[in-house]
Amino acid sequence: MNLKEIAQELVAGCREDRAKENLDKLYAADAVSVEAMDMQGMGRETHGIEGIRGKHDWWESAHEVSGASVSDPFLHGENSFAVIFEVQGKVKESGEAFDMREVGVYHVVNGKIVREEFFY
């Protein structure tokens, strides 16, 4: 897959609730995910596809999403793209409502996402 196809598939997967399914398809086994801040008490960086899958599992178990949108991808050169995420919901444990907006920047090498970075 080329950069545009990877970006479009990532967005489609998010919109169609199959983002976790896309991990094996789109991500390198040693991909790195970097958050803007430590949200789980385990640091900002997660290494490896299984760690990234664990982040997805944590998010789903800790949050109730009532609304979400994902922008079309913004391509940058031959190896990166960005997406804007907007999510509304509440934290399951506390019931605290949230309205979140973040930018995800993705870096692609040899047809796989090798790094994702989130900006709040």
C-alpha positions in Angstrom: 0.0 0.0 0.0 1.2 3.5 -0.7 0.9 6.4 1.7 -2.5 7.6 0.5 -4.0 4.1 0.7 -2.6 3.6 4.2 -4.0 7.0 5.3 -7.4 6.4 3.8 -7.6 2.9 5.3 -6.7 4.2 8.8 -9.4 6.8 8.5 -12.0 4.3 7.2 -11.1 1.8 9.9 -11.7 4.5 12.6 -15.0 5.6 11.0 -16.2 2.0 10.7 -15.1 0.8 14.2 -12.4 -1.5 12.9 -9.3 0.4 14.1 -8.0 -2.6 16.1 -8.5 -4.9 13.1 -6.3 -2.5 11.1 -3.3 -2.7 13.4 -1.9 -5.9 11.9 -2.7 -4.6 8.4 -1.3 -1.1 8.7 1.4 -1.1 11.4 4.9 -2.4 11.6 5.5 -5.0 14.3 7.9 -2.6 16.1 5.8 0.6 15.7 5.9 3.3 18.4 3.0 5.3 19.7 3.6 8.6 21.5 1.0 10.4 23.5 1.2 14.1 24.4 1.0 13.2 28.0 1.1 10.1 30.2 -2.5 9.0 30.5 -2.1 5.5 32.0 0.8 6.0 34.4 3.1 4.0 32.1 4.9 6.8 30.3 4.1 8.6 27.0 5.6 6.0 24.6 4.3 2.5 23.8 6.5 0.2 21.7 5.4 -2.7 19.5 2.1 -3.6 17.9 0.9 -5.6 21.0 1.5 -2.5 23.2 -0.5 -0.4 20.8 -3.3 -3.0 20.8 -3.2 -2.8 24.6 -3.7 1.0 24.4 -6.8 0.4 22.3 -8.1 -2.1 24.8 -7.5 0.3 27.7 -9.3 3.1 25.9 -12.3 1.0 25.2 -12.5 -0.3 28.8 -12.1 3.1 30.5 -14.2 5.3 28.3 -17.8 5.4 27.0 -17.9 7.2 23.6 -21.1 9.1 22.7 -19.8 10.8 19.6 -16.7 10.8 17.4 -15.4 12.0 14.1 -12.2 11.6 12.1 -11.1 14.0 9.4 -9.9 13.0 6.0 -6.1 12.5 6.0 -3.7 15.4 5.4 -0.8 14.0 3.4 2.7 15.3 4.1 5.5 14.4 1.6 6.0 10.8 0.8 6.2 9.3 4.4 3.7 11.0 6.7 0.1 12.1 7.2 -2.0 13.6 9.9 -5.6 13.1 11.0 -7.8 15.2 13.3 -9.9 13.2 15.9 -12.8 14.6 17.8 -14.3 12.4 20.6 -17.1 13.1 23.1 -17.9 10.8 26.0 -17.3 10.1 29.6 -14.8 8.3 31.8 -16.5 5.1 33.0 -15.0 5.1 36.5 -15.8 8.7 37.4 -18.6 9.6 35.1 -16.7 12.7 34.1 -17.7 14.0 30.6 -15.0 14.9 28.1 -14.9 16.6 24.7 -11.5 15.8 23.2 -9.8 17.0 20.0 -6.4 15.7 18.9 -4.2 15.5 15.9 -2.5 12.2 15.1 0.6 12.3 13.0 1.6 9.0 11.3 5.0 8.1 9.8 5.2 5.4 7.2 8.2 3.3 6.1 8.1 0.4 3.6 4.3 0.5 3.5 3.7 0.3 7.3 3.1 2.8 10.0 6.2 2.9 12.2 5.3 5.8 14.5 2.2 7.6 15.5 2.2 10.8 17.6 -0.8 12.5 19.2 -1.1 16.2 19.9 -3.8 17.6 22.2 
